[in-house]
């Protein structure tokens, strides 16, 4: 079948790598893609929020299956658009409806959903601009630290941890005044949970689900988890502290009630559910849902998937995941992100990338890259992901660090401590 991936990051390159290797894939298209996805299929220019343009691509290239990588088109309702368009109804699109995508698109909605199904999460209250004075009063008596979250999508930057009443009251004024645009028109004030974070990924057909390998990602720009939040500077899978007891609690307390809730509320959901979790005294709590795979966790978990991903997506579309079996590589995957100097703040683009031809023993997933004549150049903050599989975390770290040193572009930055906290 002809398959179209929507997106342009490292997640989409990792998806492209898996889908292109399937005997069920006749031809792979990626919109808009990057310099890495161009090696696996055909990149097609488009605005991924222009659903009419996506429809034209699908019809022009006789696409049979569409895989939506990023969250924005899902939250904006691309799955609902496909369902409404007579010419697209036979196209298999992997992702939730807009209602399902609200699990990521609205923190307030997600919190209420968790409350309805007794899914463990931090205590919270939500406030709008009209309720600023109530929010300030609430923060006056709240224990610290406290977490402030923009309700809507804020490109991973809408979460603040405040350590004093003064800081929190200043920030909530800023947020409700438009610090994150319309995303912070509502702000969720949340209890701070202290523990260790990890992520679990389910693929569901709306009734049943399969689990992919868990992962731990590293959000801070600086080593030792210091500095500003980023989209993610690395990831490790599997996670040593997620043993069978923790895993069973996650399934029973989080995953099964979530899937049951989607079904009970008749929410059309054929795609991934990302569970951002924190382990507190041995018990898992949900920090957030995402309605798609994470990045850079995808670059760590998909190399460990031995099952044909196209086959899994086909079962997802047809509602037959009960027939699917999954197999994983038992080795550790360690992913290190190469970023542009200055990221996550201002950075320069257009830097020539060299050394890719000398990489050995790792998978390279492009994120912020583009082809310029004969050269591959940087075009984003996170430039590429280096993933190495090894029998130990130490081995994976060592191999990824070797290749992080092999690849070069001006201003290259990467964390050298990814995974070392797990040793």
N, C-alpha and C positions, 0 to 999 in steps of 0.2 A: 504493500500500500504506500501511497505518497503521504508523507508526514510533514507538518509545519510546526516548528517551535517558535513561540512568540517570546522575544527577549534578546538581551545582548550581553549578559554578564557571564561570570564564571559558572554559575549554576546552569545556564543554558548551554555552555560548551560541554559541561559534564553530561547533561541530558543528551546532547547531540552525539557525544562519543558512545553512549550506551545504545541509543536508538539506531544509529548508523550501522552498528555491528550486528543487528538483528537480521536474520534471513527474511523476516516479514516486511522489512523496509525496502521498498523499491527505489525511492528517491527521497532525500531529506532536504527540506527548505528551512531557512531560519530568517526571521524578520525582527529587527534589522541585522542581528548577528554581530560578529566581530572577526578579527583576522584569524582566530583559531577555528571558529565554526566554518569558515570558508574552506578549510581543508577537509571537511567532512560532508559538506553539502553545498547548496546554493543559497547565498545571502540575498535577501530581497529587501529593498529600501521601503520603509513605511513609518507612519506614525501609529504606534500601537494603541493609542486611544481613539483612533479613527476607525470605527468598526466597519463602516462602509468600504474603506480601503482594504481592510483585512478580508472582507467578504469577496472583493474583486480578486485578491491574490488567491484565495481558496478556490474560486471557480476557474480562474485562468489556468491554474496549475493542477487542477483536478485532485485536490487534496482530500484524502480519506480520513485523516486524523489530525487534530490540532492539540498541541500541548502548551498550556499557558504557563510560562515561567514566573513572571513577577506578579505582585499583588494588585497593582493599580487597575489593570484591565478587568480583573475578577471583581474587585469592589465596584467598579463602574458598570458591571453587568454584561460582560461579553458573552457569558454562557446563556443568559436570558435572551440576548440579541440573536444568537444562533437558533434558539428554540422558536423564536417568533418568525424567522425568515424561512419561508417554504423551501428556498433553494439550498438551505444549509442544514435542514433537519436530519439528513442522513449522515452528516459529518460527525464523527466521534470527537467530541471536545472534552478534554480532561481538565476539570476544575469545577469548583462549586458555583451555584447560582449567586446572585448578588446578596440574597438573604443569608446564605451560608457564609459568604465572604465577609459579612459583618462581624463574624467572630474575630477577624483581624482589623476590619475597617472601623470598628467602634469599640473602644475599651469598655465603655459603659454597658453596651449591649452584651459583650462577652462576660462581664462580671455578673450581670443579671441572669444570663444563661447558666453560669456555673452555680449561682444561688438556687435556681430551680431544680437542679439535679444533684445538689449536695456535693459538688466537686470542690475539693479543698483549695482555697486561695486566700490571699491576704484580705483582711478587713478593709473596707473602703467606703467613701461617699463621693458623689459627683456634684459639680457645681458649674453653673453657667455665668456669663457676665452679669446678669441681673441679680445673681446670688453672691456677688463678690463679698459683701459685708458678712454674710453667713459663713463664707469660706474662711475669711480672716478670723472670725470668732472661733471656728472649728479648729484652725491651726494654733490658736492661742493655748488650747488645752491638750493638743495632741502630743504624744510622746515622740522624741526624736532619736535617730533620723526618721524622716518621712519621705515618701516617694510621691512626686507629682507626675502625672501622665497626661499628655495631650490625648483627647478621645479619638481623634482621627489619625490618618496616615501622615507621618512626619519624617519619612525617609530614615527611620531608625534613630532620630535625634530628639524625639519628643518626650523623653523620660529623664527626669531630674531627681537626684537624691539630695535632699536638703538637711543640713545638720543643726540648724537653729531656727527658732521662730522667725527671727528677722529675715533670714535668707529665704525661708519658705513663703513668707508674706510678700516679700519683694517679687519673687519668681511667679507667684500665682497672679499678681497684678499684671506682670509682663505677659504671661501666657494668655490670660483672658482678654488682654488688649491686642492680641494678634501676633505674639512672638513666633508662633508656628502657623500663622495664617488661620484659615478656617479650621484646621486640625485641632486647634486649642480653643475653639468656641465653647467647648465643654472640657473641663479638667477633672480627672479622677485623682482624688487624694487617697493614697493607699498606705496601709501599714507596711513598715520596712521589715522584711524577713531576712534573717542572717543565716546563711548556709552556703552550700556549693551548688552551682547551676549545671544543668545538662539539658539535652534536647532529645525528644523521642518523636518518631515520624510514622504516621499511619497512612495507608492508602485505602480509601473506602469507596464502595459502590453505593453507599447510602444505607446499606443493610449490614453487610459484613465488612471486615477489614483485614489487612495484613500489616505486620509491623516491619519496618526497615531497621537497620542497625541504629543504635543510639549514638550520640556524639556530644562532645563538649567543645564549645567555641570560645574564642577570646576576643572580646569587644574593644578593650582599651588600646590606644595607640602605643603606649609605652610599656616597656618590660616591667614585670612585676605587677601587671594590671594597673598601671598608673596612667594619668592623662585623660584626654578626651575620648568619648565613645566614638567608635567607627562602625562601619557595616560588618566588621569582623576581620581580624588579622591572622586567623588560623583556626584549626580544628583538629580534634583527635577522635577516632572511633576504632574499637569500642572503648567504653569508659570503665576503668578498673573498679571504681567504687559503686557501680551499678550491678550488684550481685543479684542472685535469684530472688531474695526476699524483697529487695527494693523494686525489682522488675515486676513481681507479682502485685505489689501495692499499686504501682503505676497503672497496670492493666485493670485491676479491680476498682480502684478509686477514681481514676481519671479517664482512661481511654474508653472503657465499656460504657460508663454513664454518658460520655460525650456523644458517642455513636448512637446510643439509645435515644438521647435527647434530640438529635438531628432527625431521627426516624419518627419519633413521636410528634414532632412539630411539622412533619411533612416538608422538611427542607431538602430541596434537590441538591445533593452533594455527591459528586463523582470525581474525587481527586484526593489531594493530600491534606492531612491535618497535621500541623506542626505543633507540638506541645513543648513550650518553653517552661522548664520545671526548675524548682529549687528544692534541695534536700535539706530539711530542718530536723535535726535530732532523729534521723532515720525515716522521716515521713516526707513524701513528695507533695509539693504545693504547685499549682499552676501560676506562673508569672504572666504568661501570655499565650494566646493562640496565634498561629499564622495559617493562612488558607492556601499555602504553597510550601515548597521545600525551602529550607534556609540556605543562606549563602554566607560563609563558605562551607557549611556542613555538608552540602550536596557533594562538594568535591572530595570529601572524606568518606561518605557513606556509599555513593554509587560505585566507586571502584571495588567495593567489597561485595556488591550484588552480583551473583553468578547467574541468576534467573533472567530470562529474556524480558526486558522491560516493556517492549511492544506487546508481548503476550499478556503481561499484567495489566497494561492499559486497556487492552481489548476486553479482558474479563471485567474491568472496572466499568466500562461503558455498557456492557451487556448485563451487568448485575449478576455475574457468575463467579465472583471472587472465591466462593467456597470450593471451586474446582482448582484453584491455583495453589501451587506449592512454591516456597521460596528457599533458596540456598545462598549462604553467605560465605565469603572467604574468611577464615578464622584469624587471619593476620591483622595487625594494627595498621591503620592508615593515619599518617601525620601530614597535615596540610599547612603550608606556610604561605602567606600572602606577600607578594612584592608590591609595594605601594609607591606612589609618587611623593617626592619630598614636599612637605608642607601639609599633606593630607592628614586629618580630615578638614583642615581649613584650606586656604588658597594654595594652588599648585599649578605648575606649568604643564602643558600638553605638548605633544609633537616630538618627544624625545625618542631617538632611534634605539631600538632594542637589538642587542647582539648576544651571541653565545647560545642561542636556542639549538643550534646544530650540534653543540657539544654536550648537551644534557644526556645523561644516561641513568637508568635505574629509577626514574620518576616519571609520573604523568604531569604534563603541563596543561593547565586550563587557562585560556585567555579570558580576561574580563574587560579591562579598559584598554583595548588595542584596536588599531585599524591599519589597513594596508595603504601605504603612500608610495606609489611607484614600486621600486624593488624592495623597499624597506617596510618593516613592521614598526609602528611608532605608538607611543602611549597616547591614550585618549580619555583617561579617567583617573580617579584617585587610587582605586585598587586595580592594579595593572594585570596581574596574573597570579594563579595559585599553583604551587608545587606540591604534589601529593606523592608520598612514598609508602609502599606496603612492605612490612617487615614482621618478623616473628616477635619482635619486642618494640616497645615504644622508643627505647634508646636507638634502635636500628633505624626506625622510621625518621626520627629527628635528625640523626647523623646524615642520612642520605638526602633529605630535603634541604638541610643546611649546605651540603656540598653543592647542590645544584642552584641554590639561592645565590651562592658566590660565583657560579659559572655564568649566569645570565647578567647582563649589564645594561643599564641606561642611566643617564645623568639624573642624579637626585634619588636613586633607588634607596628604599628604606624597607626593612623587615625586622620583625621581632625574632630574637635568637633563643627565646625562652619558651616557645610554644611546646606544650606537652611536658615540660620539665617538672611542673608542680605535681604531676601524676606518677612520677618515678618513686 
